[in-house]
Amino acid sequence: MSQGNQKKANFVFILPILSSILLAAHFSRIQNDKLALFCLMFPLILLIKKTWILWVYQLYLVSGGLVWAEQALFLRGVRIEEGRSW
């Protein structure tokens, strides 16, 4: 593998791992330590070299996106109730 391809491969794995860290921080903030630990450990599944693992990880990331979207809508509602701009 050339050096350029190796850098691209490393970058492809950095973003999902950062997403897992952010999702773990979200769950840690709401005092759900079990889910936070799960989110921190889940990137280890990427060490398994199977095609279906990528599908599972994508489902995990989409689920995390839905959690963030739900939280954004909740916070928007709270701000509207308080009369603040959203």
C-alpha positions as CSV (number, residue, x, y, z in Angstrom):
1,M,0.0,0.0,0.0
2,S,1.4,3.4,-1.0
3,Q,1.9,6.1,1.6
4,G,-0.9,8.2,0.2
5,N,-3.3,5.3,0.4
6,Q,-2.2,4.5,4.0
7,K,-2.9,8.1,5.1
8,K,-6.3,7.9,3.5
9,A,-7.1,4.6,5.2
10,N,-6.1,6.1,8.6
11,F,-8.2,9.1,8.0
12,V,-11.3,7.0,7.2
13,F,-11.0,5.3,10.6
14,I,-10.3,8.5,12.6
15,L,-13.6,10.1,11.9
16,P,-15.8,7.2,13.1
17,I,-13.6,6.9,16.2
18,L,-14.0,10.6,17.0
19,S,-17.7,10.2,16.5
20,S,-17.7,7.5,19.1
21,I,-15.8,9.6,21.5
22,L,-18.3,12.5,21.1
23,L,-21.3,10.1,21.5
24,A,-19.6,8.7,24.7
25,A,-19.3,12.3,26.0
26,H,-22.9,12.9,25.3
27,F,-24.0,9.9,27.3
28,S,-21.5,10.7,30.1
29,R,-23.0,14.2,30.4
30,I,-26.5,12.7,30.9
31,Q,-25.1,10.3,33.6
32,N,-25.5,7.2,31.5
33,D,-22.0,5.7,32.1
34,K,-22.8,2.2,30.7
35,L,-23.7,3.6,27.3
36,A,-20.7,5.9,27.4
37,L,-18.4,3.0,28.1
38,F,-20.1,1.0,25.3
39,C,-19.5,3.9,22.9
40,L,-15.8,4.1,23.9
41,M,-15.3,0.4,23.4
42,F,-17.3,0.0,20.2
43,P,-14.6,1.2,17.8
44,L,-12.6,-1.9,18.8
45,I,-15.0,-3.9,16.6
46,L,-13.2,-2.3,13.6
47,L,-10.3,-4.5,14.3
48,I,-12.3,-7.4,12.9
49,K,-11.7,-7.6,9.2
50,K,-15.1,-8.6,8.0
51,T,-17.4,-6.8,5.6
52,W,-20.5,-7.0,7.8
53,I,-18.6,-5.2,10.6
54,L,-18.7,-2.0,8.5
55,W,-22.4,-2.3,8.1
56,V,-22.8,-2.7,11.9
57,Y,-20.6,0.3,12.6
58,Q,-22.6,2.4,10.1
59,L,-25.8,1.4,11.8
60,Y,-24.2,2.4,15.1
61,L,-23.2,5.8,13.7
62,V,-26.6,6.5,12.2
63,S,-28.2,5.6,15.6
64,G,-25.8,8.1,17.2
65,G,-26.9,10.7,14.7
66,L,-30.5,10.1,15.6
67,V,-29.7,10.5,19.3
68,W,-28.1,13.9,18.5
69,A,-31.0,15.0,16.3
70,E,-33.5,14.0,19.1
71,Q,-31.5,16.0,21.6
72,A,-31.3,19.0,19.3
73,L,-35.1,19.0,18.9
74,F,-35.6,18.7,22.6
75,L,-33.2,21.6,23.3
76,R,-35.0,23.7,20.6
77,G,-38.3,23.0,22.3
78,V,-36.9,24.1,25.7
79,R,-35.5,27.3,24.3
80,I,-38.9,28.1,22.6
81,E,-40.7,27.5,25.9
82,E,-38.3,29.9,27.7
83,G,-38.9,32.5,25.0
84,R,-35.3,32.5,23.8
85,S,-34.2,32.4,20.2
86,W,-33.5,29.0,18.7
